[in-house]
C-alpha cells in the first residue's frame, strides 16, 4: 500500500498514518504475525464500535422521527 493513498491525518501524530509509514523490514516473521493479529483485533474493535454507533443513530432517529 502506498502511504500517499491514505487520507491526510485528522490530527498531528495520527496513529494510522504513523503505522502505515513504519518500516516493516526489520521485523521478524513472529513480529509480523503479532502485528497482523493486533491490527485484526483493532479492526474488529472498530467494526463493533461502528455498529453500535449506527444502532445508536437509528434509535435516535426513530425517537425523533427523522
C-alpha positions in Angstrom: 0.0 0.0 0.0 1.3 3.4 -0.9 1.1 5.8 2.1 0.1 8.6 -0.3 -3.3 6.8 -0.7 -4.1 7.2 3.0 -6.3 10.2 3.8 -4.5 13.1 5.4 -4.2 12.9 9.2 -7.1 14.2 11.2 -4.6 15.4 13.9 -0.9 15.7 14.3 0.7 12.3 15.0 -2.3 10.4 13.6 -1.6 6.8 14.7 -2.9 5.2 11.5 -0.7 7.3 9.3 2.3 6.7 11.5 1.6 3.0 11.5 1.3 2.9 7.7 4.7 4.6 7.4 6.6 2.3 9.7 9.4 0.3 8.1 8.5 -3.4 8.3 11.8 -4.7 7.0 13.4 -5.1 10.5 10.5 -7.2 11.8 10.8 -11.0 12.1 8.0 -13.3 10.9 6.8 -13.7 14.5 6.7 -9.9 15.0 4.8 -9.5 11.7 2.3 -12.2 12.8 1.9 -10.4 16.1 1.4 -7.1 14.3 -1.2 -8.6 12.0 -3.1 -10.1 15.0 -3.1 -6.8 16.8 -4.3 -5.0 13.7 -7.1 -7.5 13.1 -8.2 -7.1 16.7 -8.2 -3.4 16.3 -10.2 -3.7 13.0 -12.8 -5.9 14.8 -13.0 -3.4 17.8 -13.5 -0.5 15.3 -16.2 -2.5 13.4 -18.1 -3.2 16.7 -17.9 0.5 17.7 -19.2 1.5 14.2 -22.1 -1.0 14.6 -23.0 0.4 18.0 -22.8 4.0 16.6 -25.1 3.1 13.7 -27.6 1.4 16.0 -27.5 4.4 18.4 -28.2 6.7 15.5 -31.1 4.6 14.3 -32.6 4.6 17.7 -32.2 8.4 18.0 -33.7 8.9 14.5 -36.7 6.7 15.4 -37.2 8.5 18.7 -37.2 11.9 17.0 -38.9 10.5 13.8 -36.4 11.9 11.3 
